[in-house]
């Protein structure tokens, strides 16, 4: 958890300085760790180096600028610290498989067609659930993107109370992960979240008993936040049948989710399982009511 907070603090700083030169000394100062030690921490938590993360985020912001502004390509390149339009084009093409100018033309046409047919609100695999799902909306966003071309979002539309919540979620069979420890991670961004937003995962048995669960209730995301990296880690017992996961929004606001990753981890990665209230105990306790 200590390393996770250091990574989140550093990512938050990076997100606010993408238009500026970022040095190794800056990262050391913000993270509080030596250059090489923090590189190992960041690589383990995020799955890429700090330098790769900064480059990827600059490219994602540049892609959004190409799509949603008329700023010249050279100005976008310089804004995101590329030394020339040629250097920007080479790097952009490696990730998006087309040069910036072609991307701007192609994606603008594609986006306008999809908006006309209202296809954004249908996302393969994802379903909208919760206490008041019809007071929320989910879809894909091409402007607020962490990496790639789109992100998924969940936002309130008619929410009146902080107790009303919805989740953008999926479920899949637990068979592949029986007896293993599973880490779910994602980049998340929020706007105007009045109660809380969170990444969550649940492991259920065939009898629908909750075996493992974490919804970040002890570390919720609130207010307006930049993109940052979050994770939950759960064991998958041998009697598991279904794994459910998603992003939750309680009360008014909006949350974005991008680059969702599942990976098996060993016991050196601590579980974030929350003790569920109301779980059955092995035997009765505190019968005299004097225990605290």
N, C-alpha and C positions, 0 to 999 in steps of 0.2 A: 504493500500500500504506500510506503514511503517513496519508493521509486516511481510509482504511478503518479503521485502528486507532483514530483519533480518534473516528470515528462509533460504532464498537463500544464504546469506553470510555464515551461519552456515553449510548448506549442502555442499557448496563448500569446506569449511575447512575440514569437515568430509571425503569427497571423497579423499582428499590428505593425510589423516592420517589413513586410514583403516588398514595399516600394524602395527600400533602402539597402545599402550594402550591409551584409551580415557577416561578421568575422567569427573565427573560432574563439577569439577572446570574448566576444559578446555571449556566445553560448555557454562558455565556462562561467562567466559572471552571473548569468541568469539561472543556470541549473545548479550551481554550487558544487559541481563535480569537475574533475580533471577532464581534459579533452577525450582521452582514450577510454576512460572509465564510463563517461556518459555516452560515448558512441556505442559501447556494448549494451548499456541499459536501454537506450533508445531503439537500437536494432531489435532487441528482444521484445520490447513492449509494442513497437509500431510495425516492425517487419521491414524496415528500410533504414538507411543511414540518414543522419540529419541533413546532409547535403542533398540527398535524393528527395527528401520530403520538401525542402525549400524549393527545389527546382520544379517538382510536381505541382505544388501549390501556386507558384508563379504562372505556370503554364495553364492551370485551370482558370485562374483569374483572367489571364490573357484571352483564353477561349471565350469567356463570358463577355469580355470587352469587345471582341470581334463580332459577337452575335448581337449584343444589345446596345452598342454605341457605333458612331461613325468615325471614331478616332482613327487616324492613320496608323498603318501597321508599324511603321518605324517608331512612332511615338509610343505605341503599346510596348514594343520591344524594349525601348530605353526606359520606360516607366518601371518595367519589371526586371531591370538590371542586366539585360542582355547587351553585349558590347556592340552589336550591330544587327541590322535586319537580317543579314545572312545567317548569323549565328542563331538568332531566334527561329528562323525558318527551318534550319537543320534540326534543331532540338524539338520544335513543335511537330514536324513531320514524323519523327520517330515515334511519338506518342499518339498522335491523332491520324496518322497514315495519309495525310494530305497537307499541302502547304497552307499557311494562314489565309491567303486570299481565297483559295478554293473552298476552304472550310467556311469562311464567312458567307460566301454565296450559296453553297449547298445547304448548310444548316439553317439559314434564314428561310429558304424555300421549304425545307422539311418541317420546320417548326410552324410555319404559317398553315401548312396543310393539316398538320395534326391538331392545331388549335381549332381549325374550321370543323373538323370531325369530332372534336371533344374526346380524343382518345387518351388524353393524359390521365384521366381518372381511373383507367383500367390498367392494373399492373399485374403481370403474370406472377402467380404464386402468392401474392399478398392479399390479405382480407382485412376488412375493417370490423372491429369488435369493441366491446367495452360496455359500460353502463348506459351510455347515451350515444351510440355510434352515429345516429342520424343528425346529431348536432355537431358533427365533425366532418372534415373532408380530407381525403388522402389523394395523392397523385405524384407525378414526377415534375421536377423543376429543372429547367435548363439554364437558369441564371445563377442560382445559388448552388454551386457544385463544388465538392471537395476535390474530386479527381474524375477523369473521364468526361462524359458528355451530360449526364443527368444525376440528380439525387432524388430520393423519395422524401415526401413531406407529409406531415399530419398537422392540421390546424383546426381550431375551433371556429364555428360559424354562428351558432346561436346559443352558446353556453351561457348560462345564467349563474351557475354556482360552482365553487371550486371542487365540490364533491362529484361533479359530473366528469367522467373520463372516457377516453377511447384509446384503442391501441391498433397500430398497423402491424400485423403479425403473420407468422407462418407456423406450420406444424409439420414434423416429419418423424418417421420411425426411428426408434433408438437403437435398432439392431447393430449397426456398425460400431457403436460406441460403448457397448455393454462392458462394465468393469473398468472404464477409463475415465480420466478427468478431461473435461471439455472446456475450452475457453472461447467465449463469444466476444468479439470486439467490433467496434464501429466508430466512425467519426460522426459527431453530432454537433449541431448548431441550433440555437434557440432564439426566439424573438418574443418579448412580452409575456413570458410564461409567469402567470400570477401565482400558481400553486406549485407544481413541479412537473418535470419531464424526466424520463429515465429509459435506459436500456434494460431489458429484462429477459430472463430465461427460466423455464420451469421444466422439470422432469417428472413425468407421471407414470404410474403403474398401469397395467391392463384394467385394474379395478377403479381407475381414476383417482387413486390416492396420490397426493403430492409428495414426492420423495425428496426433491431438492428444488430450491426456489431462491431467486434473488431479483429484486426489482429496484435496487439502488435506493431503497427508502432511507438508508443510513448515510447516503451521499447524493441527494437529489440535485438535479440541475434546475436552476431558477433564473428568472429575469431574461435578459438578452445577452447571449454569449457568442463568441467566435467559434469556429470549428475547433473541436478538440477530441482527444482520443479517450474512449471509455471501454471498460471490459467487465464481464462477469465470468466467474469460474465455478463450475459445478461438477460434482462426481455423478456418474451415470451408473447406478447400482444394477446388479445382474437381473433384477426383476423389473427393470424399466421397459416401457412400451412406447411412449411418445415424448418427444422433445418439442416444446413450444418456445417461441422467442419473438421479440419485436421491440418496438419503441412505444412508450406510453406517454400520453399527455393528459394531465388532470387540470381542469379549469381552463380559462381563456389563454390563448397564445398560439404559437406555432413552433414546430420542431422539425428539423431536417436530419436525414440519416443517409450516410454514404459509406461505401467500401466496407461492407459487412463481411467478417471473416470468422470461420470456425476452425479451430485447430486443437489437436490432442496435446496435452501438456503433462509433465510429470509432477510428482508431489512437492517438488521445490517451489511450484507456483501455488500459493495458498488459495483454498476455496473461499468464495464469497457467499456461500450458502447462508441464508437467514433462518434462524430458528422460528418456525411458524407457530403463532399462538394457537392454543387449542390442540396441539399434538398430544396423542395418547402417551402417557407415561408407563413405565414398566410396572410401577406399583404406586399406591397412594402416598402422598407426602404432606408434611406440615399439618397433621391431624389435630394438633393442640393449638394451632394458629399463632404460635410464638416464634416461629422462624421468620427471619427477614430475608 
